[in-house]
Amino acid sequence: MSSDISSAPDRIEIIDAIRGMAIFGILLANIRSWSGYRFILFEDIRKLPFYELDALFNQLHYWLIDGKFYAIFSLLFGAGFGIQYLKNRGNLDEFIPRYRWRVMCLLLFGVMHALLWSGDILTLYALLALVLIMFRNIELPWLLPLSLCLLASFSLSQIYALYLLDPGPELLSLAHSTYPEMTPQEISQGYGQGGFAEVFSVNLHNLYWRWMDFFPNGRFTRVLGFFVLGFYLVRSGFFQTQIYSWLNLFLFFTIGLAATWVAWITDSNISSWSTSGSDVILKLIIVLGQCCLAMGYICLLAQASRAPAGRLLAKALSLVGRMAFTSYLLQTAIGIGLFYGVGFGLWGTMGLAQLWLLSVFIFLGQVVLCGLWLHWYRQGPMEWLWGCMTNGKLQPNLRH
């Protein structure tokens, strides 16, 4: 993968399927927040249905979900820029300003989404996409080293904090997510029983702390690193050739599982400041595991898509992948509608086994909905609106 492909590829069908897979993984991750599972007291979690299965599903989440699918989604964002870059390489003077405006439109969507739910990723993506554009002229051989440096660069701030920052008193953990100045009971009261004003207030609180967490966990540079990696993979032709390599599949899973195992047995956590030099190294190992397993999932789906059953799976995932923007925002609406007090009020009533099962049904519903929509329309509603805003005019969307 050392040569830059000369022209834009035709539509890469497997990328739509991978994007759909990422949307499902993000649903499994985010439903822990919408449902209240991350915020209710540990003693209340023990009262939830099927609590005896929670240990198993927490481990499955750590090994299979945590950090992997946001990595895939981020990588595909960079790949999307790469495809557009290749298509417009002969007309960059027109393409780059248009792409910047497209990103600013995404930023608007992101800010609006973040005000509804603190877990928004669109705002960060839009801001970092403006940085990604600056790397467009970097030669292909330098893109992979650059992406790896960006993925690892958070360790510099970890080292700085280790020796120069006062860690302060240790916070007593009362829930999976515990804040220094708002109790789990206050979080649950606002989300689970409050009206729109209370939900908005608590969401702003959580939004602030989410962005503060980006500093120890290095989310800024790691997401940018995945952007650059996706840009590199498209320009190198990875999605047409190397994605189907059994050797790559084996190497990615072997390294990814080994790194995740090391992080698991040492109880390492990337979301906190390091307490020792070895802890900095362990955080790097966590990122290595997330990156390799994300790549392993991509290669696994590509291999599966070559079998008859796998082709059906890839086709179903592609429906959601082609409407990823719409599907991502719809998941937030479903989560708020089901669990918050302004909706059906199911906050804090489901254990992990139930949440995983519910996620499967939600995603299957999205597959059906996307299939029906794309039968009549070329793009999902949010994709269409984004395109209209980018081009400054209404665009036809009906197929017939």
ZANUKE-913823 format. One record per residue (C-alpha): residue in one letter; x, y, z; residue number from 0. Coordinates in nm, 2 decimals. Example, Ala and Ser with C-alpha at 12.3 -4.5 7.8 and 13.67 -1.06 7.14 Angstrom:
// ZANUKE-913823
{r:A	x:1.23	y:-0.45	z:0.78	k:0}
{r:S	x:1.37	y:-0.11	z:0.71	k:1}
//
This chain:
// ZANUKE-913823
{r:M	x:0.00	y:0.00	z:0.00	k:0}
{r:S	x:0.28	y:0.24	z:-0.09	k:1}
{r:S	x:0.14	y:0.40	z:-0.41	k:2}
{r:D	x:-0.12	y:0.67	z:-0.43	k:3}
{r:I	x:-0.41	y:0.55	z:-0.66	k:4}
{r:S	x:-0.45	y:0.77	z:-0.96	k:5}
{r:S	x:-0.82	y:0.83	z:-0.97	k:6}
{r:A	x:-1.13	y:0.82	z:-0.75	k:7}
{r:P	x:-1.27	y:0.47	z:-0.70	k:8}
{r:D	x:-1.63	y:0.40	z:-0.81	k:9}
{r:R	x:-1.87	y:0.37	z:-0.52	k:10}
{r:I	x:-1.71	y:0.13	z:-0.27	k:11}
{r:E	x:-2.00	y:-0.08	z:-0.16	k:12}
{r:I	x:-1.82	y:-0.23	z:0.14	k:13}
{r:I	x:-1.77	y:0.11	z:0.30	k:14}
{r:D	x:-2.15	y:0.16	z:0.32	k:15}
{r:A	x:-2.17	y:-0.18	z:0.50	k:16}
{r:I	x:-1.89	y:-0.09	z:0.74	k:17}
{r:R	x:-2.06	y:0.24	z:0.82	k:18}
{r:G	x:-2.38	y:0.06	z:0.90	k:19}
{r:M	x:-2.19	y:-0.18	z:1.13	k:20}
{r:A	x:-2.03	y:0.13	z:1.30	k:21}
{r:I	x:-2.38	y:0.28	z:1.35	k:22}
{r:F	x:-2.49	y:-0.04	z:1.53	k:23}
{r:G	x:-2.19	y:-0.04	z:1.75	k:24}
{r:I	x:-2.24	y:0.32	z:1.84	k:25}
{r:L	x:-2.60	y:0.24	z:1.94	k:26}
{r:L	x:-2.48	y:-0.03	z:2.17	k:27}
{r:A	x:-2.24	y:0.22	z:2.33	k:28}
{r:N	x:-2.47	y:0.51	z:2.36	k:29}
{r:I	x:-2.78	y:0.33	z:2.49	k:30}
{r:R	x:-2.59	y:0.29	z:2.82	k:31}
{r:S	x:-2.62	y:0.67	z:2.86	k:32}
{r:W	x:-2.97	y:0.73	z:2.73	k:33}
{r:S	x:-3.11	y:0.45	z:2.95	k:34}
{r:G	x:-2.95	y:0.59	z:3.26	k:35}
{r:Y	x:-2.73	y:0.28	z:3.32	k:36}
{r:R	x:-2.41	y:0.49	z:3.33	k:37}
{r:F	x:-2.55	y:0.74	z:3.58	k:38}
{r:I	x:-2.77	y:0.56	z:3.83	k:39}
{r:L	x:-2.62	y:0.44	z:4.16	k:40}
{r:F	x:-2.44	y:0.10	z:4.17	k:41}
{r:E	x:-2.69	y:-0.01	z:4.44	k:42}
{r:D	x:-2.98	y:0.07	z:4.20	k:43}
{r:I	x:-2.81	y:-0.12	z:3.92	k:44}
{r:R	x:-2.81	y:-0.43	z:4.14	k:45}
{r:K	x:-3.19	y:-0.41	z:4.15	k:46}
{r:L	x:-3.23	y:-0.41	z:3.77	k:47}
{r:P	x:-3.37	y:-0.71	z:3.59	k:48}
{r:F	x:-3.12	y:-0.98	z:3.49	k:49}
{r:Y	x:-2.85	y:-0.81	z:3.70	k:50}
{r:E	x:-2.67	y:-1.14	z:3.72	k:51}
{r:L	x:-2.58	y:-1.10	z:3.35	k:52}
{r:D	x:-2.44	y:-0.75	z:3.39	k:53}
{r:A	x:-2.08	y:-0.87	z:3.46	k:54}
{r:L	x:-2.08	y:-1.07	z:3.14	k:55}
{r:F	x:-2.22	y:-0.79	z:2.93	k:56}
{r:N	x:-1.99	y:-0.53	z:3.09	k:57}
{r:Q	x:-1.70	y:-0.76	z:2.98	k:58}
{r:L	x:-1.84	y:-0.80	z:2.63	k:59}
{r:H	x:-1.88	y:-0.42	z:2.61	k:60}
{r:Y	x:-1.51	y:-0.37	z:2.71	k:61}
{r:W	x:-1.38	y:-0.63	z:2.47	k:62}
{r:L	x:-1.61	y:-0.58	z:2.17	k:63}
{r:I	x:-1.76	y:-0.23	z:2.18	k:64}
{r:D	x:-1.56	y:0.02	z:2.39	k:65}
{r:G	x:-1.37	y:0.26	z:2.16	k:66}
{r:K	x:-1.39	y:0.03	z:1.86	k:67}
{r:F	x:-1.69	y:0.16	z:1.67	k:68}
{r:Y	x:-1.63	y:0.53	z:1.72	k:69}
{r:A	x:-1.28	y:0.45	z:1.58	k:70}
{r:I	x:-1.44	y:0.29	z:1.27	k:71}
{r:F	x:-1.68	y:0.58	z:1.23	k:72}
{r:S	x:-1.40	y:0.83	z:1.26	k:73}
{r:L	x:-1.19	y:0.64	z:1.01	k:74}
{r:L	x:-1.47	y:0.63	z:0.76	k:75}
{r:F	x:-1.51	y:1.01	z:0.80	k:76}
{r:G	x:-1.15	y:1.05	z:0.68	k:77}
{r:A	x:-1.21	y:0.79	z:0.41	k:78}
{r:G	x:-1.51	y:0.99	z:0.29	k:79}
{r:F	x:-1.30	y:1.30	z:0.26	k:80}
{r:G	x:-1.04	y:1.09	z:0.07	k:81}
{r:I	x:-1.29	y:0.97	z:-0.19	k:82}
{r:Q	x:-1.42	y:1.33	z:-0.25	k:83}
{r:Y	x:-1.06	y:1.45	z:-0.26	k:84}
{r:L	x:-0.97	y:1.20	z:-0.53	k:85}
{r:K	x:-1.28	y:1.28	z:-0.73	k:86}
{r:N	x:-1.19	y:1.65	z:-0.73	k:87}
{r:R	x:-0.82	y:1.64	z:-0.73	k:88}
{r:G	x:-0.81	y:1.82	z:-1.07	k:89}
{r:N	x:-1.04	y:2.10	z:-0.93	k:90}
{r:L	x:-0.93	y:2.15	z:-0.57	k:91}
{r:D	x:-0.96	y:2.53	z:-0.59	k:92}
{r:E	x:-1.34	y:2.48	z:-0.61	k:93}
{r:F	x:-1.37	y:2.17	z:-0.40	k:94}
{r:I	x:-1.19	y:2.28	z:-0.09	k:95}
{r:P	x:-1.40	y:2.60	z:-0.02	k:96}
{r:R	x:-1.72	y:2.39	z:-0.09	k:97}
{r:Y	x:-1.60	y:2.12	z:0.15	k:98}
{r:R	x:-1.52	y:2.38	z:0.42	k:99}
{r:W	x:-1.87	y:2.51	z:0.39	k:100}
{r:R	x:-2.01	y:2.16	z:0.40	k:101}
{r:V	x:-1.82	y:2.11	z:0.73	k:102}
{r:M	x:-1.95	y:2.43	z:0.87	k:103}
{r:C	x:-2.30	y:2.31	z:0.80	k:104}
{r:L	x:-2.22	y:1.99	z:0.99	k:105}
{r:L	x:-2.09	y:2.20	z:1.27	k:106}
{r:L	x:-2.43	y:2.37	z:1.29	k:107}
{r:F	x:-2.60	y:2.03	z:1.31	k:108}
{r:G	x:-2.35	y:1.91	z:1.57	k:109}
{r:V	x:-2.41	y:2.21	z:1.80	k:110}
{r:M	x:-2.79	y:2.16	z:1.78	k:111}
{r:H	x:-2.75	y:1.79	z:1.85	k:112}
{r:A	x:-2.51	y:1.85	z:2.14	k:113}
{r:L	x:-2.76	y:2.08	z:2.31	k:114}
{r:L	x:-3.00	y:1.79	z:2.30	k:115}
{r:W	x:-2.75	y:1.52	z:2.40	k:116}
{r:S	x:-2.41	y:1.56	z:2.54	k:117}
{r:G	x:-2.27	y:1.25	z:2.37	k:118}
{r:D	x:-2.27	y:1.42	z:2.03	k:119}
{r:I	x:-1.97	y:1.35	z:1.80	k:120}
{r:L	x:-2.07	y:1.57	z:1.50	k:121}
{r:T	x:-1.94	y:1.89	z:1.66	k:122}
{r:L	x:-1.59	y:1.74	z:1.72	k:123}
{r:Y	x:-1.59	y:1.59	z:1.37	k:124}
{r:A	x:-1.67	y:1.92	z:1.21	k:125}
{r:L	x:-1.40	y:2.10	z:1.40	k:126}
{r:L	x:-1.14	y:1.84	z:1.33	k:127}
{r:A	x:-1.24	y:1.81	z:0.96	k:128}
{r:L	x:-1.12	y:2.17	z:0.92	k:129}
{r:V	x:-0.78	y:2.05	z:1.04	k:130}
{r:L	x:-0.79	y:1.74	z:0.82	k:131}
{r:I	x:-0.82	y:1.96	z:0.51	k:132}
{r:M	x:-0.48	y:2.11	z:0.59	k:133}
{r:F	x:-0.32	y:1.77	z:0.54	k:134}
{r:R	x:-0.46	y:1.71	z:0.19	k:135}
{r:N	x:-0.13	y:1.78	z:0.02	k:136}
{r:I	x:0.09	y:1.55	z:0.23	k:137}
{r:E	x:0.25	y:1.28	z:0.03	k:138}
{r:L	x:0.10	y:0.93	z:0.08	k:139}
{r:P	x:0.40	y:0.77	z:0.25	k:140}
{r:W	x:0.39	y:1.03	z:0.52	k:141}
{r:L	x:0.02	y:0.99	z:0.60	k:142}
{r:L	x:0.04	y:0.66	z:0.79	k:143}
{r:P	x:0.32	y:0.78	z:1.02	k:144}
{r:L	x:0.13	y:1.10	z:1.08	k:145}
{r:S	x:-0.18	y:0.91	z:1.17	k:146}
{r:L	x:0.01	y:0.69	z:1.42	k:147}
{r:C	x:0.18	y:0.99	z:1.57	k:148}
{r:L	x:-0.16	y:1.16	z:1.62	k:149}
{r:L	x:-0.31	y:0.85	z:1.77	k:150}
{r:A	x:-0.02	y:0.83	z:2.02	k:151}
{r:S	x:0.03	y:1.20	z:2.09	k:152}
{r:F	x:-0.21	y:1.22	z:2.38	k:153}
{r:S	x:0.06	y:1.04	z:2.58	k:154}
{r:L	x:0.26	y:1.37	z:2.59	k:155}
{r:S	x:-0.02	y:1.54	z:2.78	k:156}
{r:Q	x:-0.04	y:1.24	z:3.01	k:157}
{r:I	x:0.34	y:1.27	z:3.08	k:158}
{r:Y	x:0.30	y:1.64	z:3.14	k:159}
{r:A	x:0.01	y:1.58	z:3.39	k:160}
{r:L	x:0.20	y:1.30	z:3.56	k:161}
{r:Y	x:0.49	y:1.52	z:3.66	k:162}
{r:L	x:0.35	y:1.87	z:3.67	k:163}
{r:L	x:-0.03	y:1.86	z:3.76	k:164}
{r:D	x:-0.18	y:1.81	z:4.10	k:165}
{r:P	x:-0.42	y:1.51	z:4.06	k:166}
{r:G	x:-0.63	y:1.64	z:4.35	k:167}
{r:P	x:-0.84	y:1.42	z:4.57	k:168}
{r:E	x:-0.97	y:1.09	z:4.43	k:169}
{r:L	x:-1.34	y:1.10	z:4.34	k:170}
{r:L	x:-1.55	y:0.84	z:4.51	k:171}
{r:S	x:-1.71	y:0.63	z:4.24	k:172}
{r:L	x:-2.09	y:0.60	z:4.30	k:173}
{r:A	x:-2.19	y:0.52	z:3.95	k:174}
{r:H	x:-2.02	y:0.42	z:3.62	k:175}
{r:S	x:-2.00	y:0.80	z:3.55	k:176}
{r:T	x:-1.95	y:1.01	z:3.86	k:177}
{r:Y	x:-1.91	y:1.39	z:3.86	k:178}
{r:P	x:-1.74	y:1.60	z:4.13	k:179}
{r:E	x:-2.03	y:1.85	z:4.18	k:180}
{r:M	x:-2.35	y:1.67	z:4.08	k:181}
{r:T	x:-2.46	y:1.35	z:4.23	k:182}
{r:P	x:-2.60	y:1.05	z:4.04	k:183}
{r:Q	x:-2.93	y:1.11	z:4.20	k:184}
{r:E	x:-2.94	y:1.47	z:4.06	k:185}
{r:I	x:-2.85	y:1.34	z:3.72	k:186}
{r:S	x:-3.13	y:1.08	z:3.73	k:187}
{r:Q	x:-3.38	y:1.33	z:3.87	k:188}
{r:G	x:-3.31	y:1.57	z:3.58	k:189}
{r:Y	x:-3.31	y:1.32	z:3.30	k:190}
{r:G	x:-3.55	y:1.06	z:3.43	k:191}
{r:Q	x:-3.82	y:1.28	z:3.59	k:192}
{r:G	x:-3.75	y:1.64	z:3.48	k:193}
{r:G	x:-3.91	y:1.84	z:3.22	k:194}
{r:F	x:-3.74	y:2.00	z:2.92	k:195}
{r:A	x:-3.57	y:2.27	z:3.12	k:196}
{r:E	x:-3.43	y:2.02	z:3.37	k:197}
{r:V	x:-3.31	y:1.79	z:3.09	k:198}
{r:F	x:-3.14	y:2.08	z:2.91	k:199}
{r:S	x:-2.97	y:2.20	z:3.23	k:200}
{r:V	x:-2.83	y:1.85	z:3.31	k:201}
{r:N	x:-2.73	y:1.80	z:2.95	k:202}
{r:L	x:-2.52	y:2.12	z:2.95	k:203}
{r:H	x:-2.35	y:1.99	z:3.27	k:204}
{r:N	x:-2.27	y:1.66	z:3.11	k:205}
{r:L	x:-2.16	y:1.83	z:2.79	k:206}
{r:Y	x:-1.91	y:2.04	z:2.97	k:207}
{r:W	x:-1.76	y:1.74	z:3.15	k:208}
{r:R	x:-1.76	y:1.53	z:2.83	k:209}
{r:W	x:-1.54	y:1.79	z:2.66	k:210}
{r:M	x:-1.32	y:1.82	z:2.97	k:211}
{r:D	x:-1.27	y:1.44	z:2.94	k:212}
{r:F	x:-1.13	y:1.49	z:2.59	k:213}
{r:F	x:-0.81	y:1.62	z:2.74	k:214}
{r:P	x:-0.69	y:1.32	z:2.94	k:215}
{r:N	x:-0.83	y:1.07	z:2.69	k:216}
{r:G	x:-0.68	y:1.25	z:2.40	k:217}
{r:R	x:-1.00	y:1.24	z:2.19	k:218}
{r:F	x:-0.90	y:1.55	z:1.99	k:219}
{r:T	x:-0.58	y:1.40	z:1.84	k:220}
{r:R	x:-0.70	y:1.04	z:1.83	k:221}
{r:V	x:-1.01	y:1.13	z:1.62	k:222}
{r:L	x:-0.79	y:1.34	z:1.40	k:223}
{r:G	x:-0.55	y:1.04	z:1.38	k:224}
{r:F	x:-0.83	y:0.81	z:1.26	k:225}
{r:F	x:-0.94	y:1.08	z:1.01	k:226}
{r:V	x:-0.59	y:1.08	z:0.86	k:227}
{r:L	x:-0.57	y:0.70	z:0.87	k:228}
{r:G	x:-0.90	y:0.68	z:0.67	k:229}
{r:F	x:-0.76	y:0.93	z:0.42	k:230}
{r:Y	x:-0.45	y:0.72	z:0.38	k:231}
{r:L	x:-0.65	y:0.39	z:0.34	k:232}
{r:V	x:-0.86	y:0.54	z:0.05	k:233}
{r:R	x:-0.56	y:0.69	z:-0.13	k:234}
{r:S	x:-0.36	y:0.37	z:-0.10	k:235}
{r:G	x:-0.64	y:0.15	z:-0.23	k:236}
{r:F	x:-0.69	y:-0.05	z:0.09	k:237}
{r:F	x:-1.06	y:-0.08	z:0.05	k:238}
{r:Q	x:-1.03	y:-0.24	z:-0.29	k:239}
{r:T	x:-0.75	y:-0.49	z:-0.21	k:240}
{r:Q	x:-0.60	y:-0.53	z:0.14	k:241}
{r:I	x:-0.93	y:-0.53	z:0.32	k:242}
{r:Y	x:-0.98	y:-0.88	z:0.18	k:243}
{r:S	x:-0.65	y:-1.01	z:0.30	k:244}
{r:W	x:-0.67	y:-1.30	z:0.55	k:245}
{r:L	x:-0.32	y:-1.21	z:0.68	k:246}
{r:N	x:-0.44	y:-0.86	z:0.77	k:247}
{r:L	x:-0.74	y:-1.00	z:0.94	k:248}
{r:F	x:-0.53	y:-1.24	z:1.15	k:249}
{r:L	x:-0.27	y:-0.97	z:1.24	k:250}
{r:F	x:-0.53	y:-0.71	z:1.34	k:251}
{r:F	x:-0.72	y:-0.94	z:1.56	k:252}
{r:T	x:-0.41	y:-1.10	z:1.72	k:253}
{r:I	x:-0.26	y:-0.77	z:1.81	k:254}
{r:G	x:-0.59	y:-0.61	z:1.90	k:255}
{r:L	x:-0.70	y:-0.89	z:2.13	k:256}
{r:A	x:-0.35	y:-0.92	z:2.29	k:257}
{r:A	x:-0.34	y:-0.54	z:2.36	k:258}
{r:T	x:-0.70	y:-0.54	z:2.50	k:259}
{r:W	x:-0.61	y:-0.84	z:2.72	k:260}
{r:V	x:-0.31	y:-0.65	z:2.87	k:261}
{r:A	x:-0.53	y:-0.35	z:2.94	k:262}
{r:W	x:-0.80	y:-0.57	z:3.09	k:263}
{r:I	x:-0.58	y:-0.76	z:3.33	k:264}
{r:T	x:-0.41	y:-0.43	z:3.45	k:265}
{r:D	x:-0.75	y:-0.25	z:3.49	k:266}
{r:S	x:-0.62	y:0.04	z:3.28	k:267}
{r:N	x:-0.84	y:0.33	z:3.19	k:268}
{r:I	x:-0.78	y:0.59	z:2.92	k:269}
{r:S	x:-1.02	y:0.84	z:3.06	k:270}
{r:S	x:-0.81	y:0.95	z:3.36	k:271}
{r:W	x:-0.47	y:1.11	z:3.41	k:272}
{r:S	x:-0.18	y:0.87	z:3.45	k:273}
{r:T	x:-0.04	y:0.79	z:3.79	k:274}
{r:S	x:0.29	y:0.64	z:3.67	k:275}
{r:G	x:0.51	y:0.60	z:3.37	k:276}
{r:S	x:0.38	y:0.24	z:3.32	k:277}
{r:D	x:0.03	y:0.37	z:3.32	k:278}
{r:V	x:0.11	y:0.60	z:3.02	k:279}
{r:I	x:0.24	y:0.29	z:2.84	k:280}
{r:L	x:-0.08	y:0.10	z:2.92	k:281}
{r:K	x:-0.30	y:0.38	z:2.79	k:282}
{r:L	x:-0.10	y:0.36	z:2.46	k:283}
{r:I	x:-0.17	y:-0.02	z:2.46	k:284}
{r:I	x:-0.54	y:0.05	z:2.50	k:285}
{r:V	x:-0.54	y:0.27	z:2.19	k:286}
{r:L	x:-0.34	y:0.01	z:2.00	k:287}
{r:G	x:-0.60	y:-0.25	z:2.09	k:288}
{r:Q	x:-0.89	y:-0.03	z:1.99	k:289}
{r:C	x:-0.73	y:0.06	z:1.66	k:290}
{r:C	x:-0.64	y:-0.29	z:1.56	k:291}
{r:L	x:-0.97	y:-0.44	z:1.66	k:292}
{r:A	x:-1.15	y:-0.17	z:1.46	k:293}
{r:M	x:-0.94	y:-0.26	z:1.16	k:294}
{r:G	x:-1.01	y:-0.63	z:1.23	k:295}
{r:Y	x:-1.38	y:-0.57	z:1.23	k:296}
{r:I	x:-1.35	y:-0.40	z:0.90	k:297}
{r:C	x:-1.16	y:-0.69	z:0.75	k:298}
{r:L	x:-1.39	y:-0.95	z:0.90	k:299}
{r:L	x:-1.70	y:-0.79	z:0.75	k:300}
{r:A	x:-1.52	y:-0.77	z:0.41	k:301}
{r:Q	x:-1.44	y:-1.14	z:0.43	k:302}
{r:A	x:-1.80	y:-1.23	z:0.54	k:303}
{r:S	x:-1.95	y:-1.03	z:0.25	k:304}
{r:R	x:-1.80	y:-1.28	z:0.01	k:305}
{r:A	x:-2.02	y:-1.56	z:0.14	k:306}
{r:P	x:-2.40	y:-1.57	z:0.05	k:307}
{r:A	x:-2.52	y:-1.51	z:0.41	k:308}
{r:G	x:-2.25	y:-1.25	z:0.45	k:309}
{r:R	x:-2.37	y:-1.06	z:0.14	k:310}
{r:L	x:-2.72	y:-1.04	z:0.29	k:311}
{r:L	x:-2.58	y:-0.91	z:0.61	k:312}
{r:A	x:-2.36	y:-0.65	z:0.43	k:313}
{r:K	x:-2.66	y:-0.55	z:0.22	k:314}
{r:A	x:-2.87	y:-0.49	z:0.53	k:315}
{r:L	x:-2.59	y:-0.29	z:0.70	k:316}
{r:S	x:-2.54	y:-0.09	z:0.38	k:317}
{r:L	x:-2.90	y:0.04	z:0.40	k:318}
{r:V	x:-2.82	y:0.20	z:0.73	k:319}
{r:G	x:-2.48	y:0.30	z:0.62	k:320}
{r:R	x:-2.61	y:0.50	z:0.32	k:321}
{r:M	x:-2.83	y:0.69	z:0.57	k:322}
{r:A	x:-2.57	y:0.70	z:0.85	k:323}
{r:F	x:-2.63	y:1.07	z:0.93	k:324}
{r:T	x:-3.01	y:1.02	z:0.96	k:325}
{r:S	x:-2.97	y:0.69	z:1.15	k:326}
{r:Y	x:-2.73	y:0.84	z:1.40	k:327}
{r:L	x:-2.96	y:1.13	z:1.48	k:328}
{r:L	x:-3.27	y:0.90	z:1.49	k:329}
{r:Q	x:-3.10	y:0.69	z:1.75	k:330}
{r:T	x:-3.07	y:0.99	z:1.98	k:331}
{r:A	x:-3.44	y:1.07	z:1.93	k:332}
{r:I	x:-3.54	y:0.71	z:2.01	k:333}
{r:G	x:-3.31	y:0.70	z:2.31	k:334}
{r:I	x:-3.45	y:1.03	z:2.46	k:335}
{r:G	x:-3.80	y:0.93	z:2.37	k:336}
{r:L	x:-3.79	y:0.60	z:2.54	k:337}
{r:F	x:-3.59	y:0.67	z:2.85	k:338}
{r:Y	x:-3.61	y:1.04	z:2.95	k:339}
{r:G	x:-3.89	y:1.18	z:3.17	k:340}
{r:V	x:-4.00	y:1.40	z:2.87	k:341}
{r:G	x:-4.07	y:1.07	z:2.69	k:342}
{r:F	x:-4.18	y:0.73	z:2.81	k:343}
{r:G	x:-3.97	y:0.76	z:3.13	k:344}
{r:L	x:-3.80	y:0.42	z:3.12	k:345}
{r:W	x:-3.48	y:0.58	z:3.28	k:346}
{r:G	x:-3.29	y:0.34	z:3.50	k:347}
{r:T	x:-3.53	y:0.04	z:3.45	k:348}
{r:M	x:-3.32	y:-0.19	z:3.22	k:349}
{r:G	x:-3.01	y:-0.40	z:3.27	k:350}
{r:L	x:-2.75	y:-0.45	z:3.01	k:351}
{r:A	x:-2.89	y:-0.77	z:2.87	k:352}
{r:Q	x:-3.22	y:-0.60	z:2.80	k:353}
{r:L	x:-3.04	y:-0.29	z:2.66	k:354}
{r:W	x:-2.85	y:-0.51	z:2.41	k:355}
{r:L	x:-3.16	y:-0.69	z:2.31	k:356}
{r:L	x:-3.35	y:-0.36	z:2.27	k:357}
{r:S	x:-3.06	y:-0.23	z:2.06	k:358}
{r:V	x:-3.09	y:-0.52	z:1.82	k:359}
{r:F	x:-3.46	y:-0.45	z:1.77	k:360}
{r:I	x:-3.40	y:-0.07	z:1.72	k:361}
{r:F	x:-3.13	y:-0.14	z:1.46	k:362}
{r:L	x:-3.35	y:-0.40	z:1.28	k:363}
{r:G	x:-3.62	y:-0.13	z:1.27	k:364}
{r:Q	x:-3.37	y:0.11	z:1.12	k:365}
{r:V	x:-3.27	y:-0.14	z:0.85	k:366}
{r:V	x:-3.64	y:-0.18	z:0.75	k:367}
{r:L	x:-3.70	y:0.20	z:0.77	k:368}
{r:C	x:-3.39	y:0.28	z:0.56	k:369}
{r:G	x:-3.48	y:0.01	z:0.30	k:370}
{r:L	x:-3.82	y:0.16	z:0.26	k:371}
{r:W	x:-3.69	y:0.52	z:0.24	k:372}
{r:L	x:-3.42	y:0.44	z:-0.01	k:373}
{r:H	x:-3.68	y:0.26	z:-0.23	k:374}
{r:W	x:-3.84	y:0.60	z:-0.29	k:375}
{r:Y	x:-3.56	y:0.85	z:-0.23	k:376}
{r:R	x:-3.20	y:0.88	z:-0.33	k:377}
{r:Q	x:-3.07	y:1.00	z:0.01	k:378}
{r:G	x:-3.18	y:1.00	z:0.36	k:379}
{r:P	x:-3.36	y:1.31	z:0.49	k:380}
{r:M	x:-3.07	y:1.45	z:0.68	k:381}
{r:E	x:-2.82	y:1.36	z:0.40	k:382}
{r:W	x:-3.05	y:1.54	z:0.16	k:383}
{r:L	x:-3.08	y:1.85	z:0.38	k:384}
{r:W	x:-2.71	y:1.86	z:0.44	k:385}
{r:G	x:-2.65	y:1.85	z:0.06	k:386}
{r:C	x:-2.91	y:2.13	z:0.00	k:387}
{r:M	x:-2.74	y:2.35	z:0.26	k:388}
{r:T	x:-2.40	y:2.28	z:0.11	k:389}
{r:N	x:-2.51	y:2.36	z:-0.24	k:390}
{r:G	x:-2.73	y:2.65	z:-0.14	k:391}
{r:K	x:-3.04	y:2.52	z:-0.32	k:392}
{r:L	x:-3.30	y:2.25	z:-0.30	k:393}
{r:Q	x:-3.20	y:1.93	z:-0.48	k:394}
{r:P	x:-3.44	y:1.66	z:-0.62	k:395}
{r:N	x:-3.45	y:1.35	z:-0.40	k:396}
{r:L	x:-3.73	y:1.14	z:-0.53	k:397}
{r:R	x:-3.63	y:0.83	z:-0.74	k:398}
{r:H	x:-3.96	y:0.83	z:-0.94	k:399}
//
